[in-house]
């Protein structure tokens, strides 16, 4: 039967009673227009899809759509600005695999040791990798998102009503609220609807939720770190993670001709089961061609990578081409990549996990003469900018638009190209330029803090 599109205005208290009564009696419920009228046609279309999701009640649909916000403009802007694809990969990695994130991750490894060992036994994913996902996704819970997940998933579905995946996430968000796995006041996430300490889309969380305590009625990935880590490990296992296998190893190529096998982004899908060989090759093939680890060791045999067998299928990953480092990556890298489908992201997880284990970073340098600063160095740079009269800049380690504008001003003063980039070049020049700091007017701390509105956060990667 076609559902009429007529709307009824009902006071909130009366609506709640009607919803409860109608749900109990199985009677039709009053259709409630969303607070944002621009969403009304889409909400009406999705209401007609309710029979496809019988686990979600009509009462739940009406209750949580009537206050929805239209985030379509935010989503469209953020989709075009995801950092994994907009900045050089070496900048992305430098900022995310820095000393602070490593230190915080090691502290978390110690604090969650018992839970992580149980998770590894259950799902086969090692603690360092699980913690690395937590670190890259939300900086260990510090940056988990600020958009209502129902609004985000609804708005994404409205942008593509023909997308079954987007509809699944919207209705899954409603189900999570209905079943008590999340609470309305804390059900916040990225512009795409990813939420929780390790950023799950609602439908993915619904399918793979796993609590630190087996058999728990609800799983809380917003407030319970152990639950978030357990769910992350279960999902990685479902994506093809193999117990005890390294994600990859840095290598050196003896012959530039081998660069033709460079498999970036979806080109390394050959690592997945039942896929054609494509750009992938076995370790025995790489070894026969003279490929060695970047530390000089062999791939196979005595001194080779532990656990790597001659028939292991691997892919060559050279994200900066011949000018930068190269890795042979395994199916475990592919599992990480599938978590967020970007090589910058996959490498960040792998390299952070290595660092948490005490392993060194890339031995081959990236092709840049002006590396981006770590967060500690950004704070130093911001303090130097403030000392030169840029009172709108706060030393918080986040180089947003105010910091970039101040950098450009200083670059012009120093007769440098005006890039606004928080790199080593401008930091070194400002460290040496002590005279200007002494002549600059002092910033009043209270005035500086309110000189401009806070910079918008970098869109979460989803």
N, C-alpha and C positions, 0 to 999 in steps of 0.2 A: 504494500500500500504506500502510495506517495505521501510523504510527510508535508503538511502545509507549511508555508513560510511565514504565516501570520505570527506577529510578535505580541506578547502580552506584557504589560508592565505590572509587576507585583512587588510590593514592599519586601525588603530583605527577610524580615521575620516571618511574614506570611509565606514567602517562597520556600523557606527552609521547612516549614510545616507541610507545605504541599508536596515538596520533594520527598520527604520522609513518608508521608501517607501514600503518595502515588506509587513509590517504589514498593511499599509493603503490599499494596493491593494489586500491583501489576497494571495500574491504569496509566494512560498517557500522561506524560509530565509537561508542564508549561514550558514553552521554548523561551529562553531568556536571551535577549540580545547582548553581545559583549559591550563592555563600557566604551571601547574604541569602535565607533560605528563603521570604520573602514574595514573591519574584519568580519562584519555581519554576513556578507554573501559567502565567504569562505567557511565560516562556522556553520552556516546552514548546510553547505555541501558536505562537510565532515560529519554533521549530525546524521545525515542519511547513510553514512558508512558505519554507524554504530553496530548494526547487525553482524558486520564482519569481525567485530571484536567483542564477543559475548561476555568476556571476562570483565569488561568495563560497564558499569551500570549507567543508565541514563541520568540518574541523580548526580553521579560523579562528573559526567560530561557537563551538565548545566552548571554545577557549582563552580567548577574550575575554569570554565571558558568565559563566564560573565565578567571577570575582572582582567581578562587577558589584554596585553599591550601589543600594539602593532610594531614589531621590530624589523619589518622587512627592509627599511632603509639602512639600518645598522648592519644587517646580515649581508646585504649586497655590497656595502662599502668594505666590510671586514673580509669578505671572501676574496676580494681583489688585493688584499694587503697582508696575506698570511706570511709571517716572517720566514718560514721554511723556503719560500720561493722568491722572496723579494730582496734578500740581502745575500752577499757572498757567503758561501758555506763556511769559510774559515771564521768569519765574524760570528755567525750563528753558533758555531761550536765553542769559540773562545768564551763567549758570554755565558754559555750554559754548562761548560765543563771547566769551571774555575775552582780556585782553592777553597772558596767558601762553600760551594756546593759539595765538594768532596768531603770537607770536614764535617758538614752537617749530615751527610749521608753516612759517614762512619759512626757518628754518634747514634744515628737511628738504627744502624746495624746492631750496635751493642744494646740499645734499649729494647729492641724488638727481637732479640736473638732467639728466644724460645719459640715465639710465634713463627718466625721465619724458618726455623729448622723443621717445624711441623708442616709448614706450607710446602717446603721443598720435598719432604717425604711424600706428601699427598699428591703434588702436581709435577714434581721433577724440575722446577725452575729454581735456580740458585738464588740465594738472598741478595747478592750484589745486583743482579739484573732487575729483580722486583723493586728494590729500593731506588735504582736508577730511573725506572719509569716514574716513580713518585717524585723524584727530584726534578726531572725534566718537565713533567706535566704541570706541576703546581708549585715548584720550589718547596717541596715538603709541606704543602698545605697553605703556603702564604698567599698564593695567587690562584684562587680556585674559580673565579668568575663572579659576576654581579647581576646577571640577567635572570629573571624568573624562567625556569626551564619549560614550564607549560607555554609561556608566551613565545619563547625561542623556537620550540619544536612546532607550535602552531603556526608561527610566522613562516618558518621554513616550508612547512607543508603547503601553506597558502601560495608560496612562490612557485611550487610545482605540485599542483593537486594530482597530477598523474603519477607521482612518485610513490610507489608502494613502500619504499624504505622510509620516506619522510612521514608517511601516515603511521607506519609501525612505531616510530619513535614518539610521535605525538600521543597515540593511544597508550603506549607503554608508560609515558610520563603520568598520564591520568591513573593508570592501574597502580603505579608505585605509590601515589598519594592515597588511593583508595585502600590499599592493603597495609599502609603504615610503614613502608620501608623508608619513606622520606616524610618530612614535615613541611607544610606550606611556607613557613617563615624562613626556612633554611634551604629550600629547594631552589638553589641558585647555581648558575653555571656559566659557560661560555656563550657567545652569541649563537653558536650552533646547537646548543642544548646539552653539551657534554658537562657532566657535573661530578662532584665528589673529589676525593683527594688524589685519585688517579684518573679522573676525567673519562667517565663512561657515558656513551650515548644511552638513553633510557632503554631502548630495545635490547642492546647488547648486555646491559646490566641485568635486565630481566631474565635473559637467557643463561647468563653465566655467574650470577651472584653466588658467592661462597663465603660463609662466615668463618672467622677464626675458630669458633666453637661449632663443630658439626651438628646439624640438626636444629640450629636456632630458628625461631619462627620468623624473625626479621633479620636483615643484613643491612648494616649502616656503613656506607662508604663515605658519608659526609663527616661524621663525628668519631668513627672508630677506625683507627689506622690499621689495626690487624685485619679487620674485615676488608678494607680497601686493598691491602697487600694480598690477601687470600684470593679475592676476586680477580685481581690482576694476574696472578699466577695461573689461575684456572683458565682464564681467557687466552693467555700466551700458549698454554698447553693445547688448547683447542685450535689455535692458529698454526700448530705444527712444531712446537718446541720439542727438541730432543734432549732428554736428560744427559748431562755430562758433556755436551758438545759446545765448544767455544763458538762465539758468533762469527769470528773472523780473525785474520792475522795480517799484519802489514807486510808487504812483500816488495821486492825489487825485481824489475823485469830486465833480463839480459838483452832483449831485442825489442826495438820499438814496434816491430811488426805485430807483436802480441797485443798491442793496444787496440787492435781491431775488435778484441773480445770485450772491451769495456761495456759493461751492462748497467746502465743507470735506470733508476725508477722502475717502471714496469718491465724493463728488459730483463731483470733478474727473476722474473716469474718462473723461469726454468728451474728454480730451486724448489718449487712446490711439487708434491707427489703427482705422478701421472702426467707430467708436462713434458713436451719434447725437449731435447737437449739444448736447442737454441744456442745461446751464448755461453752456456755452462760447459764446464769440462771437469774431468776427474782430477784428483790430486796427482795421480800417476802421470797424467798428460802434462800438467803444469811442471811437475818435477823433471820429466824427460826433456822439457824445453829449457831447463836451466833456471827456472824461477826459484828464488830462495827467499827466506824470511828477511825482513829489513834489518834484523840484527846479525845477519850473515849465516844463520843456521839453516839447515835443510828443511824441506817440507816433510819428508818421509825418512824413515830409518832412524838410526841412533842420533839423538839430538833433535829429532823432528818434533812437531807439535803433538803433545800428548792426546791420544784418542783419535787422531786423524788416520783413516785407513786409505789405502791407494784408490779404492773405488768411490770415495766420498765425492759427491757432486758439489762443486763450488762455482762461484761467479767472480769475475774480476770487477772491482769497483774503483774507478778513478774519477771522483767528482770534479776535480780541477784539471783533468786531462794529464798530459805528460809533465806538466809543470808542478804537480803536487803529489801527495802520497797516494799509494795504491794499496788495496786490500784484496785478499781472497776471502769471500764471505760464504757462509754456510746456510743451510736451511733455517738455523736459529736466527740469523740476521733477517731472513725473509719473514719470520714470525714477528719480529720486532717491527719491521717495516709495515706490515699489514695492520699494526695497531694504529698507525697514523699516516701511512702511505706517502712518505717523503724520505729521501736519502739523508737529508740533513738531520731529520729526527732520528732515523735509525742509527746513524753514526753517533749522534749525541748519546743515545742510550748505551750503545756498545762501549764507547770510550769512557763514559762516566762509570759504567760497571767495572771496566778495567782499572780505572783510577781508584775505585773503592777497594779493589783487591791489592792495591799497591803497585800495579803495573805502569810502565811509562806511557806517555802519550805518543803521538806520531813522531817518528824519527826524521821523516822527510818534511822539510818546511813547506808551508803553504806559499803560493806565489803572491805575496804582498810585501811592500816595504813600509806599510803603516798599519800594523796589527791593531785591531780594536782593543780597547782597554777592558780589563776585568772589572767587576763591580767595585772592588776595593779601590782600584785606580780611578774609576769614574768619580767616586766620592772625593778623592784627592783633587781631581781636575775641577770638580764643582766648587770645592773650597777655594781653589786658586781663582776661579772665575768670580766668585763672590768677593774675594779680597781685592779684585780690580773694579769693583763698583757694580757688578751685575747682581743686584740685590734680589732679583726675582728667582735666582737659581738657588736651590736647596741641595745640600750634599747628602742625597738619599741613595745614590748609586743607580738611579734610573735616568738615562739620558733621553728625556722627552723633548718636546718642541722648545721649551724655554732654554734648556741647556744647549740645544743645537743652535738657537739664535745667538746666544752669548758666544759660543765657539766661533760662529761666522764673523761676529763683530771683532773678536780678537784676531782671527786670521787676517782680516782686512787690515787691521792696525799693524800687524807684523808683516804685511805684504806677502802673505801666503794665499794660495787658492782658497776661496771661500767655500768649504765643503760642509761645515757643521758637524763633521765626523769626530766622535770621541776616540781618537786614535793616539798612538804613542808619539806622533810628531808634535801635535799641539801641546801635549802634556810636557814633553821635554822642553819646548820653547818657553812655556809659562814657568816651569821650574827655574829656568835660567834668567828669566826676565824679572828680577827682584825689584828693580827701581820703580816700575809701573805700579806694583802692589803698594809700595810705600806712599806713593802720591795719590792713590785712589781714595775717595771718601769712604768712611766706614759705613757698613750696612747696619741698620737697626734690625735686630733679630725678629721682633714682632712685626715690623712693617714688611720685612722681606717675606715672611711666611704668608702674608695676605696680599702681596703685591699683584698676584694674578691667580686665577682659578687653577686647581690642580690639573696637571697634564693628564690627558686620556690614557688609560692603560693600553699596552700593546694587545691587539686582539689575540685571544687564545687560539692555539692551532687546532682547528677542526673544520 
